[in-house]
């Protein structure tokens, strides 16, 4: 266990969803994720393309993105 893992205070999913500013996020098995409803696979692919254009080669953290038929999930 790393130092960061030892200092994380875990909360229940209900506490997370009651927090202010997390309306676009959901709690899944691996933690909090954002889900953007795009309405179509093509619109979702455009969103993923736009996200990819904004991530530079020097960025240490690149988002995990899951493209679905009706939306995009980002963790």
The 8 nearest C-alpha neighbors of each residue, nearest first, counted from 0:
[[1, 4, 2, 5, 3, 6, 7, 8],
 [2, 0, 4, 3, 5, 6, 7, 8],
 [1, 3, 5, 4, 6, 0, 7, 8],
 [4, 2, 6, 1, 5, 7, 0, 8],
 [5, 3, 1, 7, 2, 6, 0, 8],
 [4, 6, 2, 3, 7, 1, 0, 8],
 [5, 7, 3, 4, 8, 2, 1, 9],
 [8, 6, 4, 5, 9, 3, 2, 10],
 [7, 9, 6, 10, 5, 4, 3, 11],
 [10, 8, 7, 11, 6, 12, 15, 14],
 [9, 11, 14, 12, 8, 15, 13, 7],
 [10, 12, 14, 13, 15, 9, 16, 26],
 [13, 11, 15, 14, 16, 26, 10, 17],
 [12, 14, 16, 15, 11, 17, 10, 18],
 [15, 13, 17, 11, 12, 16, 10, 18],
 [14, 16, 12, 18, 13, 17, 11, 10],
 [17, 15, 13, 18, 14, 12, 21, 22],
 [16, 18, 14, 15, 13, 19, 21, 12],
 [19, 17, 15, 16, 21, 14, 20, 22],
 [20, 18, 21, 17, 22, 16, 15, 14],
 [19, 21, 22, 18, 23, 24, 16, 17],
 [22, 20, 24, 23, 19, 18, 16, 15],
 [21, 23, 24, 20, 16, 19, 25, 18],
 [24, 22, 33, 21, 34, 25, 35, 20],
 [25, 23, 33, 32, 21, 22, 34, 31],
 [26, 24, 32, 31, 33, 27, 23, 34],
 [27, 25, 31, 30, 32, 12, 28, 24],
 [26, 28, 30, 29, 31, 25, 32, 12],
 [27, 29, 30, 26, 31, 32, 25, 12],
 [28, 30, 27, 31, 26, 32, 74, 25],
 [31, 29, 27, 26, 28, 32, 74, 25],
 [32, 30, 26, 25, 27, 24, 74, 33],
 [33, 31, 74, 24, 25, 73, 26, 30],
 [32, 34, 24, 73, 23, 72, 25, 74],
 [35, 33, 72, 71, 24, 23, 73, 36],
 [34, 36, 71, 70, 37, 72, 33, 23],
 [37, 35, 70, 38, 69, 34, 71, 43],
 [36, 38, 70, 43, 39, 69, 42, 35],
 [39, 37, 69, 36, 70, 42, 40, 43],
 [40, 38, 69, 42, 41, 37, 68, 43],
 [39, 41, 68, 43, 42, 69, 44, 67],
 [40, 42, 44, 43, 39, 45, 68, 37],
 [43, 41, 45, 39, 44, 40, 37, 46],
 [44, 42, 40, 46, 45, 41, 37, 70],
 [43, 45, 41, 47, 46, 42, 48, 40],
 [46, 44, 48, 42, 43, 47, 49, 41],
 [45, 47, 43, 49, 48, 44, 50, 42],
 [46, 48, 44, 50, 45, 49, 51, 43],
 [49, 47, 45, 51, 46, 50, 44, 52],
 [48, 50, 46, 52, 51, 47, 45, 53],
 [51, 49, 47, 53, 52, 48, 46, 54],
 [50, 52, 48, 54, 53, 49, 47, 55],
 [53, 51, 49, 50, 54, 48, 55, 47],
 [54, 52, 50, 51, 55, 49, 48, 56],
 [55, 53, 51, 52, 58, 50, 56, 61],
 [54, 56, 57, 58, 53, 52, 51, 61],
 [57, 55, 58, 54, 59, 61, 53, 60],
 [56, 58, 55, 59, 54, 60, 61, 53],
 [59, 57, 55, 60, 56, 54, 61, 53],
 [60, 58, 57, 61, 56, 55, 54, 62],
 [61, 59, 58, 62, 54, 57, 63, 55],
 [60, 62, 59, 63, 58, 54, 55, 51],
 [63, 61, 64, 74, 60, 73, 54, 50],
 [62, 64, 74, 73, 61, 65, 72, 60],
 [65, 63, 73, 72, 62, 66, 74, 71],
 [64, 66, 72, 71, 67, 73, 63, 70],
 [67, 65, 71, 70, 64, 43, 72, 68],
 [66, 68, 70, 69, 71, 65, 40, 43],
 [69, 67, 40, 39, 70, 66, 43, 38],
 [70, 68, 38, 39, 67, 37, 40, 36],
 [71, 69, 36, 37, 67, 35, 43, 68],
 [70, 72, 66, 35, 65, 34, 67, 43],
 [71, 73, 34, 65, 33, 64, 35, 66],
 [74, 72, 64, 33, 63, 32, 65, 34],
 [73, 32, 63, 62, 33, 64, 72, 31]]
